[in-house]
Amino acid sequence: MSVFDTATAVTAAGPGRWTADLSEGWAIGGGLNGGYLLATVGRAVAAALPAKPDPLAVGAHYLSATRPGPAEIDVAVLRDGGSVGTARAELRQGDTARIAVLATYGDLDRGRDDVRTTATPPALPPPEDCVANEPPPALGDAVSLLGRFEMRFHPDHVGWARGRPDGSGVLTAWFRLEDGREPDPLSLLLVVDALPPVTFTHGLMGWAPTLELTAHVRARPAPGWLRVTHATRNIAGGMFEEDCEVWDSADRLVAQSRQLARLPR
């Protein structure tokens, strides 16, 4: 299996319960990456709804920083209808709750394929003309996370890495997993939280803990590089929103998300 599949694997441990061994290779700042954790919980939800393999809408509240090591995931199926199912899940380590999730799952292959959108994919130079994700020293222990995938940033969006933040509130990059694993709906739960915090463009460096993240998976991604855009329009009260779009190699908008996070400490 790929590194991602191994790191997000879950094992059945009784009715409505799964266990996971969370990998230290996905650490950032004071804990493990929120997208990695969401994908791990997403595997348990998919196992609880076997006829509905794909995440459609997933909302997560991050309750405390998650550490590498053993974890338990409890899943309660709230509804299992003809086309969609909804479940509540909680990831815990010992007696400490880490993430609470409410998720609706279905089968993306059964959806209608009539696309009507005003959204447009980001304009990015070819990957070889973009800037690889070589983290500056300011990222500290985010290095282990950034080794899990390859990102190529738009050359106009990396001033922050050179001590010249542009204040744009926008980051755009090519993305693919480290070992060439092709994207699928589950991995998109990781992708929406994979880029550095968009506050870096304002010179606000460091770990930005997520409070809440809602992801919508809109289509099964085509093989190849993904293009990811993160943007914020409002930094206030010690928090910021971060909107994400993920586009596949066929110019299809395959995932969207919004999260509320604290400013870097």
C-alpha positions as CSV (number, residue, x, y, z in Angstrom):
1,M,0.0,0.0,0.0
2,S,1.0,3.6,-0.4
3,V,2.3,5.6,2.6
4,F,-1.0,7.5,2.8
5,D,-3.1,4.3,2.8
6,T,-0.8,2.7,5.5
7,A,-0.9,5.8,7.7
8,T,-4.7,6.2,7.5
9,A,-5.5,2.5,8.0
10,V,-8.1,1.5,10.6
11,T,-8.9,-1.9,12.2
12,A,-12.3,-3.0,13.3
13,A,-12.4,-3.4,17.1
14,G,-16.1,-4.2,17.8
15,P,-19.5,-2.8,16.8
16,G,-19.1,0.8,15.8
17,R,-15.5,1.0,16.8
18,W,-12.2,1.1,14.9
19,T,-8.6,1.6,16.0
20,A,-5.8,3.4,14.3
21,D,-2.0,3.9,14.8
22,L,-1.5,7.5,14.0
23,S,1.9,8.2,12.3
24,E,4.4,10.7,13.5
25,G,5.2,11.5,9.9
26,W,2.2,13.7,9.6
27,A,3.1,16.1,12.4
28,I,2.8,19.9,12.1
29,G,3.3,22.4,14.9
30,G,1.7,21.2,18.1
31,G,0.0,18.0,16.7
32,L,-0.9,16.0,13.7
33,N,-2.2,17.6,10.5
34,G,-6.0,18.1,10.5
35,G,-6.5,16.8,7.0
36,Y,-4.6,13.6,7.7
37,L,-6.8,13.0,10.8
38,L,-9.9,13.7,8.8
39,A,-8.9,11.2,6.2
40,T,-8.3,8.6,8.9
41,V,-11.7,9.2,10.5
42,G,-13.1,9.1,7.0
43,R,-11.9,5.5,6.5
44,A,-13.7,4.4,9.6
45,V,-16.9,6.1,8.4
46,A,-16.6,4.5,5.0
47,A,-16.2,1.1,6.8
48,A,-19.4,1.8,8.8
49,L,-21.3,2.6,5.5
50,P,-19.9,0.0,3.1
51,A,-22.4,0.6,0.4
52,K,-21.6,4.3,0.3
53,P,-17.8,4.5,0.0
54,D,-17.3,8.2,-0.8
55,P,-17.3,11.3,1.5
56,L,-19.7,13.9,0.2
57,A,-19.9,16.4,3.1
58,V,-17.7,16.2,6.1
59,G,-17.6,18.6,9.0
60,A,-15.0,18.3,11.8
61,H,-14.5,20.2,15.1
62,Y,-10.9,19.9,16.4
63,L,-11.1,19.6,20.2
64,S,-7.5,19.0,21.2
65,A,-4.1,18.5,19.6
66,T,-3.7,14.9,18.4
67,R,-0.4,13.0,19.0
68,P,1.2,10.1,17.2
69,G,0.3,6.7,18.5
70,P,-2.8,4.6,19.2
71,A,-6.3,6.1,18.8
72,E,-9.9,4.9,18.8
73,I,-12.7,6.0,16.4
74,D,-16.3,5.5,17.4
75,V,-18.8,5.7,14.6
76,A,-22.6,5.9,15.0
77,V,-24.7,5.6,11.8
78,L,-27.5,8.1,12.1
79,R,-29.2,7.3,8.8
80,D,-28.5,4.9,6.0
81,G,-30.8,5.7,3.1
82,G,-31.0,4.7,-0.5
83,S,-28.4,7.0,-1.9
84,V,-26.7,8.7,1.1
85,G,-25.9,7.8,4.7
86,T,-24.9,10.1,7.6
87,A,-22.8,9.1,10.6
88,R,-21.3,10.8,13.7
89,A,-17.7,9.9,14.5
90,E,-15.3,10.8,17.3
91,L,-11.6,10.2,17.5
92,R,-10.1,9.7,21.0
93,Q,-6.8,9.0,22.5
94,G,-7.3,7.4,25.9
95,D,-10.0,9.4,27.7
96,T,-9.4,12.6,25.6
97,A,-11.6,13.5,22.6
98,R,-9.6,14.8,19.7
99,I,-12.0,15.3,16.8
100,A,-15.8,15.2,16.5
101,V,-17.1,14.6,12.9
102,L,-20.5,14.6,11.2
103,A,-20.3,13.1,7.7
104,T,-22.6,12.3,4.8
105,Y,-21.4,9.6,2.4
106,G,-22.6,8.2,-0.9
107,D,-21.3,6.8,-4.2
108,L,-19.9,9.5,-6.5
109,D,-20.2,7.1,-9.5
110,R,-24.0,7.3,-9.1
111,G,-24.1,11.1,-9.4
112,R,-25.5,13.0,-12.4
113,D,-22.7,14.3,-14.6
114,D,-24.3,17.7,-15.6
115,V,-21.8,20.3,-14.6
116,R,-22.8,24.0,-14.6
117,T,-20.3,26.2,-12.9
118,T,-18.9,29.7,-13.0
119,A,-15.8,28.5,-11.2
120,T,-12.5,28.5,-13.1
121,P,-9.3,26.5,-12.4
122,P,-6.3,28.4,-11.1
123,A,-3.8,29.5,-13.7
124,L,-0.5,27.8,-12.8
125,P,2.7,27.5,-14.8
126,P,3.7,23.8,-15.5
127,P,5.0,22.0,-12.4
128,E,8.6,22.2,-13.5
129,D,8.3,26.0,-13.6
130,C,6.9,26.3,-10.1
131,V,8.6,26.4,-6.8
132,A,9.1,23.1,-4.9
133,N,8.0,22.8,-1.2
134,E,11.3,23.3,0.5
135,P,10.3,24.6,3.9
136,P,12.1,27.6,5.4
137,P,13.5,27.2,8.9
138,A,10.5,29.1,10.3
139,L,8.3,26.0,9.6
140,G,10.2,24.0,12.2
141,D,8.5,20.7,12.9
142,A,6.1,21.0,9.9
143,V,8.9,19.4,7.9
144,S,7.7,15.9,8.6
145,L,4.3,16.7,7.1
146,L,5.7,18.3,4.0
147,G,7.7,15.2,3.3
148,R,4.4,13.3,2.7
149,F,3.6,15.0,-0.6
150,E,5.0,17.1,-3.4
151,M,3.9,20.7,-3.8
152,R,4.9,23.1,-6.5
153,F,3.9,26.7,-5.7
154,H,3.0,29.4,-8.1
155,P,6.2,31.6,-8.4
156,D,4.1,34.7,-7.6
157,H,2.9,33.2,-4.3
158,V,6.1,32.3,-2.5
159,G,7.3,35.7,-1.3
160,W,6.7,34.6,2.3
161,A,9.3,31.9,1.9
162,R,11.9,34.5,1.0
163,G,11.1,37.0,3.7
164,R,8.9,39.1,1.4
165,P,5.2,38.3,2.2
166,D,2.9,40.0,-0.3
167,G,-0.3,40.3,1.9
168,S,-2.4,38.7,-0.9
169,G,-4.1,36.1,1.2
170,V,-3.7,33.6,-1.7
171,L,-1.7,30.4,-2.1
172,T,-1.8,28.2,-5.2
173,A,0.1,25.0,-5.8
174,W,0.3,21.7,-7.7
175,F,-0.1,18.7,-5.4
176,R,0.5,15.0,-5.5
177,L,1.2,12.4,-2.8
178,E,4.9,11.4,-2.2
179,D,4.9,7.9,-3.8
180,G,2.8,8.6,-6.8
181,R,-0.5,7.4,-5.3
182,E,-3.3,8.7,-7.5
183,P,-5.9,10.9,-5.9
184,D,-9.3,9.6,-4.8
185,P,-12.2,11.0,-2.8
186,L,-10.8,10.0,0.6
187,S,-7.4,11.6,-0.1
188,L,-9.2,14.9,-0.9
189,L,-10.0,15.2,2.8
190,L,-6.2,15.5,3.3
191,V,-5.6,17.8,0.3
192,V,-8.0,20.5,1.5
193,D,-5.7,21.0,4.6
194,A,-2.3,20.3,3.1
195,L,-0.9,23.7,2.0
196,P,0.8,26.0,4.5
197,P,-1.6,28.3,6.3
198,V,-2.6,31.2,4.0
199,T,-1.6,33.6,6.8
200,F,2.0,33.0,5.7
201,T,1.3,35.5,2.8
202,H,0.8,38.1,5.6
203,G,4.1,37.3,7.3
204,L,2.3,35.4,10.1
205,M,4.4,32.2,10.2
206,G,3.9,29.2,12.4
207,W,1.3,26.5,13.3
208,A,-2.3,27.7,12.8
209,P,-4.6,25.3,14.8
210,T,-7.9,24.5,13.0
211,L,-11.0,25.0,15.0
212,E,-13.5,23.7,12.4
213,L,-13.3,22.4,8.9
214,T,-16.1,21.6,6.4
215,A,-15.2,19.7,3.2
216,H,-17.4,19.0,0.2
217,V,-16.2,16.3,-2.2
218,R,-17.8,17.1,-5.6
219,A,-16.4,14.5,-8.0
220,R,-14.0,11.5,-8.2
221,P,-10.7,13.1,-9.3
222,A,-8.9,12.1,-12.5
223,P,-5.4,10.7,-12.2
224,G,-2.5,13.1,-12.2
225,W,-1.5,16.3,-10.4
226,L,-4.1,18.3,-8.5
227,R,-4.2,22.1,-8.4
228,V,-5.0,23.6,-5.0
229,T,-5.9,27.2,-4.0
230,H,-6.2,28.5,-0.5
231,A,-7.5,32.0,0.2
232,T,-8.6,34.2,3.0
233,R,-10.4,37.5,3.0
234,N,-10.7,38.2,6.7
235,I,-8.2,38.0,9.6
236,A,-9.8,39.3,12.8
237,G,-10.1,38.5,16.5
238,G,-7.1,36.2,16.4
239,M,-8.7,33.9,13.8
240,F,-9.0,33.6,10.0
241,E,-11.1,31.7,7.5
242,E,-9.4,29.6,4.8
243,D,-11.3,28.7,1.6
244,C,-9.9,25.9,-0.5
245,E,-10.6,24.6,-4.0
246,V,-9.1,21.4,-5.5
247,W,-9.0,20.9,-9.3
248,D,-8.0,17.7,-11.0
249,S,-6.1,17.1,-14.2
250,A,-9.3,17.1,-16.2
251,D,-10.1,20.7,-15.1
252,R,-12.9,19.5,-12.8
253,L,-13.5,21.1,-9.4
254,V,-13.4,18.0,-7.2
255,A,-13.4,19.4,-3.7
256,Q,-14.1,22.6,-1.8
257,S,-13.7,23.4,1.9
258,R,-13.8,26.2,4.4
259,Q,-12.1,26.2,7.8
260,L,-11.8,28.5,10.7
261,A,-8.4,28.5,12.4
262,R,-6.5,30.5,15.0
263,L,-3.6,32.7,13.9
264,P,-0.2,31.2,14.3
265,R,1.1,31.3,17.8
